[in-house]
Amino acid sequence: MTVQTSSDTLSEKLLQRAAPSRAEYEDLVVVPIFAFIVALIIGALVMLATAVDPATIGRSYIALLEGSVGSLNAVSETLTAAAPLVLAGLGLALGFRAGLFNIGAEGQIIVGGLVAAIVGFSIEGLPWVLHLPLTLLAGAFAGAAYASIAGWLRAATGAHEVISTIMLNLISYRLLDYMLRLPWVQKAERADPISKSVVESAELPRLLAWIDANLRVHAGLFLVVAAVILIYWLLFRTKLGFEFRASGENADAARYAGIRAPLIIVTAMGSAGALAGLAGANQVLGVLGRATPGFSAGIGFDAISVALLGRSHPVGVLFAGLLFGALKAGGRQMQVDAGVSIDLIGIIQALIIVFIAAPLLVRAIFPWGFRKSVTDQKDSAA
């Protein structure tokens, strides 16, 4: 009896040790997959309710698949759309881990992209090996400085970062409009607000131009991979990352343990802003070649969804960004091939976030897709 009891106790301890990793896997992988499936089903029901016939619904989802991964051009567009989403999403995820709800990525993207454009067209004669890194760093630094304003306000005055980042977003719109009208920024002989084009040495080179000049995927893809690895290492392998996570889990306990909360707040916001600024530079240097009104295209707000969908985990953010990039690329194909409104993609994205935010609901709908917890197993045995 004693041996059996000891064995049961050991087994329970082993299950408890294994449970967190299993639960993390389910939250990171299984819940988003089921949320996406439910979103597609409800999206089809929405189309049915708006008098779209089943055949058109089928064509629209086939077009969604073909437009995202059905050809080399589709994959190129998916990766191009995903790159800034992942970069900005990583920054937001970093803030979320530190307990900061930074929703100012849109403004940080605008400021970072604008500064990158200015550095990109102002300096001539430098080799690309110097000019391109300098331009990217300028965009990252500008985003970091802009985000640090909200971080400093939170640390010094207690002003909530949600309010301050909303205000900073609005300021960035007007700042962009003003800067694009300045003679030394505005393109010559243009009446509309548009910046000069960045010189070739500051452009992110296209990776598949040797196959087809229309394939837009560019070297920003390497930045994305490097950023995912760096943020994973920072969060889970460094003291600073531990301080971020500890502050996010329990700020009072972290402060009691000697973690300097004001420094963590400013550092986390600055790091998040640097990644968002890099996302803005990615768009200007890799896709547009200049700064224009609205060049951020709402990427900063979509990145909030990406960070939430990815559970604020760097690998999860990478896959979430790829999914949202695929939805953006495939959505255009849906509109062309099936005549379905592009707004449907927005509905599907919103539904995914709703179900991601309610994992218990997903578990209730698909109970067979999740492993029972140790407590559930004990209750079943009893």
C-alpha positions, 0 to 999 in steps of 0.5 A, a space after each residue: 500500500 505504501 509503495 502504491 501511495 508513493 508511486 501515485 504521489 510521484 506520478 502526480 508530481 510528474 504530471 504537475 511538472 508536465 502540465 504547464 508545458 502542455 497547457 502552454 502548448 495548447 494555449 499557443 497552438 491548439 486554441 488558435 487553430 480551433 479559433 481560426 476554424 470557428 472564425 471561418 465557419 462563422 464567416 461562412 454563416 455571415 456570408 449566407 446571411 447576406 445572401 451569398 450562395 454556397 458556391 460563392 462561399 466555396 470559391 471565396 475560401 479557395 481564392 483565400 487559400 490560393 491568394 495566400 499560398 497558392 503560387 510564388 507570387 502569393 507567398 511573396 505577398 503573404 511574407 511581405 504583408 507579414 513582416 511588419 506585422 511580426 516586427 510590431 507584434 513582437 514589440 507589443 508582446 514585449 510590452 504585454 509581458 512586462 505588464 504594459 498595454 502599449 497600443 501606440 505601435 501605429 504612432 511608433 511605426 509612423 515616426 520610425 518610418 518617417 525618420 528612416 525615409 529622411 535618413 534614406 534620401 538625405 545621405 548619398 554616396 555611402 555604400 549600402 553596407 553602411 547606409 542600409 544599417 544606419 537607416 534601419 537603426 535610425 528608424 528603430 531609434 526614433 520608434 524607441 524614443 517616441 515610445 519612451 515618452 509614454 514609458 517615462 510618463 508612466 514611470 514618473 507620473 503614473 499616467 496610464 500608457 493606454 491614454 498616453 499612447 493613444 494621444 501619441 498616435 494622434 500626434 504622429 499623424 499630424 507630425 507626418 502631415 507637417 513633415 511631408 510639407 516641408 521643402 527639404 522633405 517633400 518631393 520636388 515638383 509635387 503638390 501632394 504630401 509625399 517625401 523624396 524617394 530613398 536612394 538605392 543604397 538604403 533600400 531593402 533588396 528584393 529577394 526574388 527579383 532575379 525570378 520576377 521583378 514583381 515579386 515584392 518579398 525583400 530582405 526585411 524577412 531576415 530582420 523578422 527572423 533575427 528579431 524573433 530569435 533575439 526577443 525569445 533570447 531576451 525574454 527567456 534567457 536573460 536577467 532583463 527578460 526575467 525582470 520584464 516577465 516578473 514585473 508583468 506577472 506581479 509588479 508589487 512582488 517584483 518591486 519587493 524583490 528589488 526590481 526597479 519598476 520605473 527602469 523596467 517600464 521605460 526599457 520595455 516601452 523603448 524596446 517595443 518602440 524600437 521594434 515598431 520603428 523597425 516595422 515602419 522602416 521595413 515598409 518605407 525601405 522595402 515596399 514603398 521607397 518613400 513616406 506618404 500619408 497613411 503609409 502605416 496602413 493600420 499595421 500598428 493596430 493589426 499588430 495588437 491582434 497579432 500579439 494577442 493571437 500569438 499569446 505574447 510569445 515570440 514564436 506565436 507572434 511569428 505564426 500569427 503574423 504569417 496568418 494575418 499576412 496570409 489573410 491580407 494577401 488572400 483577401 485581395 484574391 477573394 475580392 477579385 475572384 469571388 466578388 466577396 467584400 474585403 470587409 469579410 477578412 476584417 470580420 474573420 480577424 475579429 472573430 479569431 481574436 474573440 475566440 482567442 480571448 475566450 480560450 474556455 469557450 474554445 475548450 468547451 466547443 472542442 473538448 476532445 482537442 484538449 488534454 484533461 488537467 490533473 485535477 480533471 483526471 482525479 475527479 474522473 477517477 473519483 
